[in-house]
Amino acid sequence: MAIVKVIEVIATSKVSFEDAVKEAVKEVSKTIRNIDSVWVKDQKVHVNNGEVVSWGVVCKVSFRIESGE
C-alpha cells in the first residue's frame, strides 16, 4: 500500500503563474523525493503602480512516502 503525503507551499515568479509553479516544484524537489503531483490551490498577482510585478501561487504538493523495506 502506498502512503501519500501532501504539503502546502507558496511560490512567486516575476515571469508567470506557470513559472511560479515550476519554482515551487524546483524548491520542494531539493528536500522531497517521489513528487507525484501539484495542485494549484490559489493564484494571485502583486501590483505596483498599476503594473503586475509578480505572480504567486499556493500549491499542494503530493509525494509518496518510501517504505522502510
N, C-alpha and C positions, 0 to 999 in steps of 0.2 A: 504494500500500500504506500502511495506517495503522500508526503505531507508537504503542503504549500504554505508559505508564509507571505504576508502582504505588509509592505511598509509604505508610508506616505512621504513623498519628497516634494520640494518646491525648487524649481529651476527657472532661470531667466536667460534671455538672449537679446542681443542688440540687433539680431537679424530677422528672426521669425518665430512663430509658435513651433514649427517643425524643428528648428534648431534648438529651441529650449528643451524639447523632449529628448533630442539626441544628447544634449548636455547632461540631462538627468540620468540617462542610461550610462553615459560615459563615466560620470562620477560614481554612481552606485556600483558599477562594474569593478571599480578599484577595490572594493571590500566584500562584494557579494558575488557568489557564483550561481550558476544554474538559473539565470533570469529567464522566465517563460514569457511574460507579457507585461505591458504597461497600459494602464487605463488612465486617460486624461480626465481627471475629475472636474477641473475648473481651468479657465483661461482668463488672463487679464492683460491689459497693456498699461504702461506707465507713460504719462503725457507731461510734456514740459513746453510751455508757451504755445499750446495748440498743436504740437507735433508729437507723434508717437516716438518715444525714445528707447523703449524696450518692451519685450513680450515676456509674459510669465505664465507658467503652468503649474498646477498642483497635480501630481501623478501618484497613482497607486501602482507600485511595482511588485509583481508576484514572482516568487522564486521557490524552487524545490529544495527542501531540506535533505541533505545527504544522510543516508542511514549509516550507523556505526559498523555495519558488517563489511 
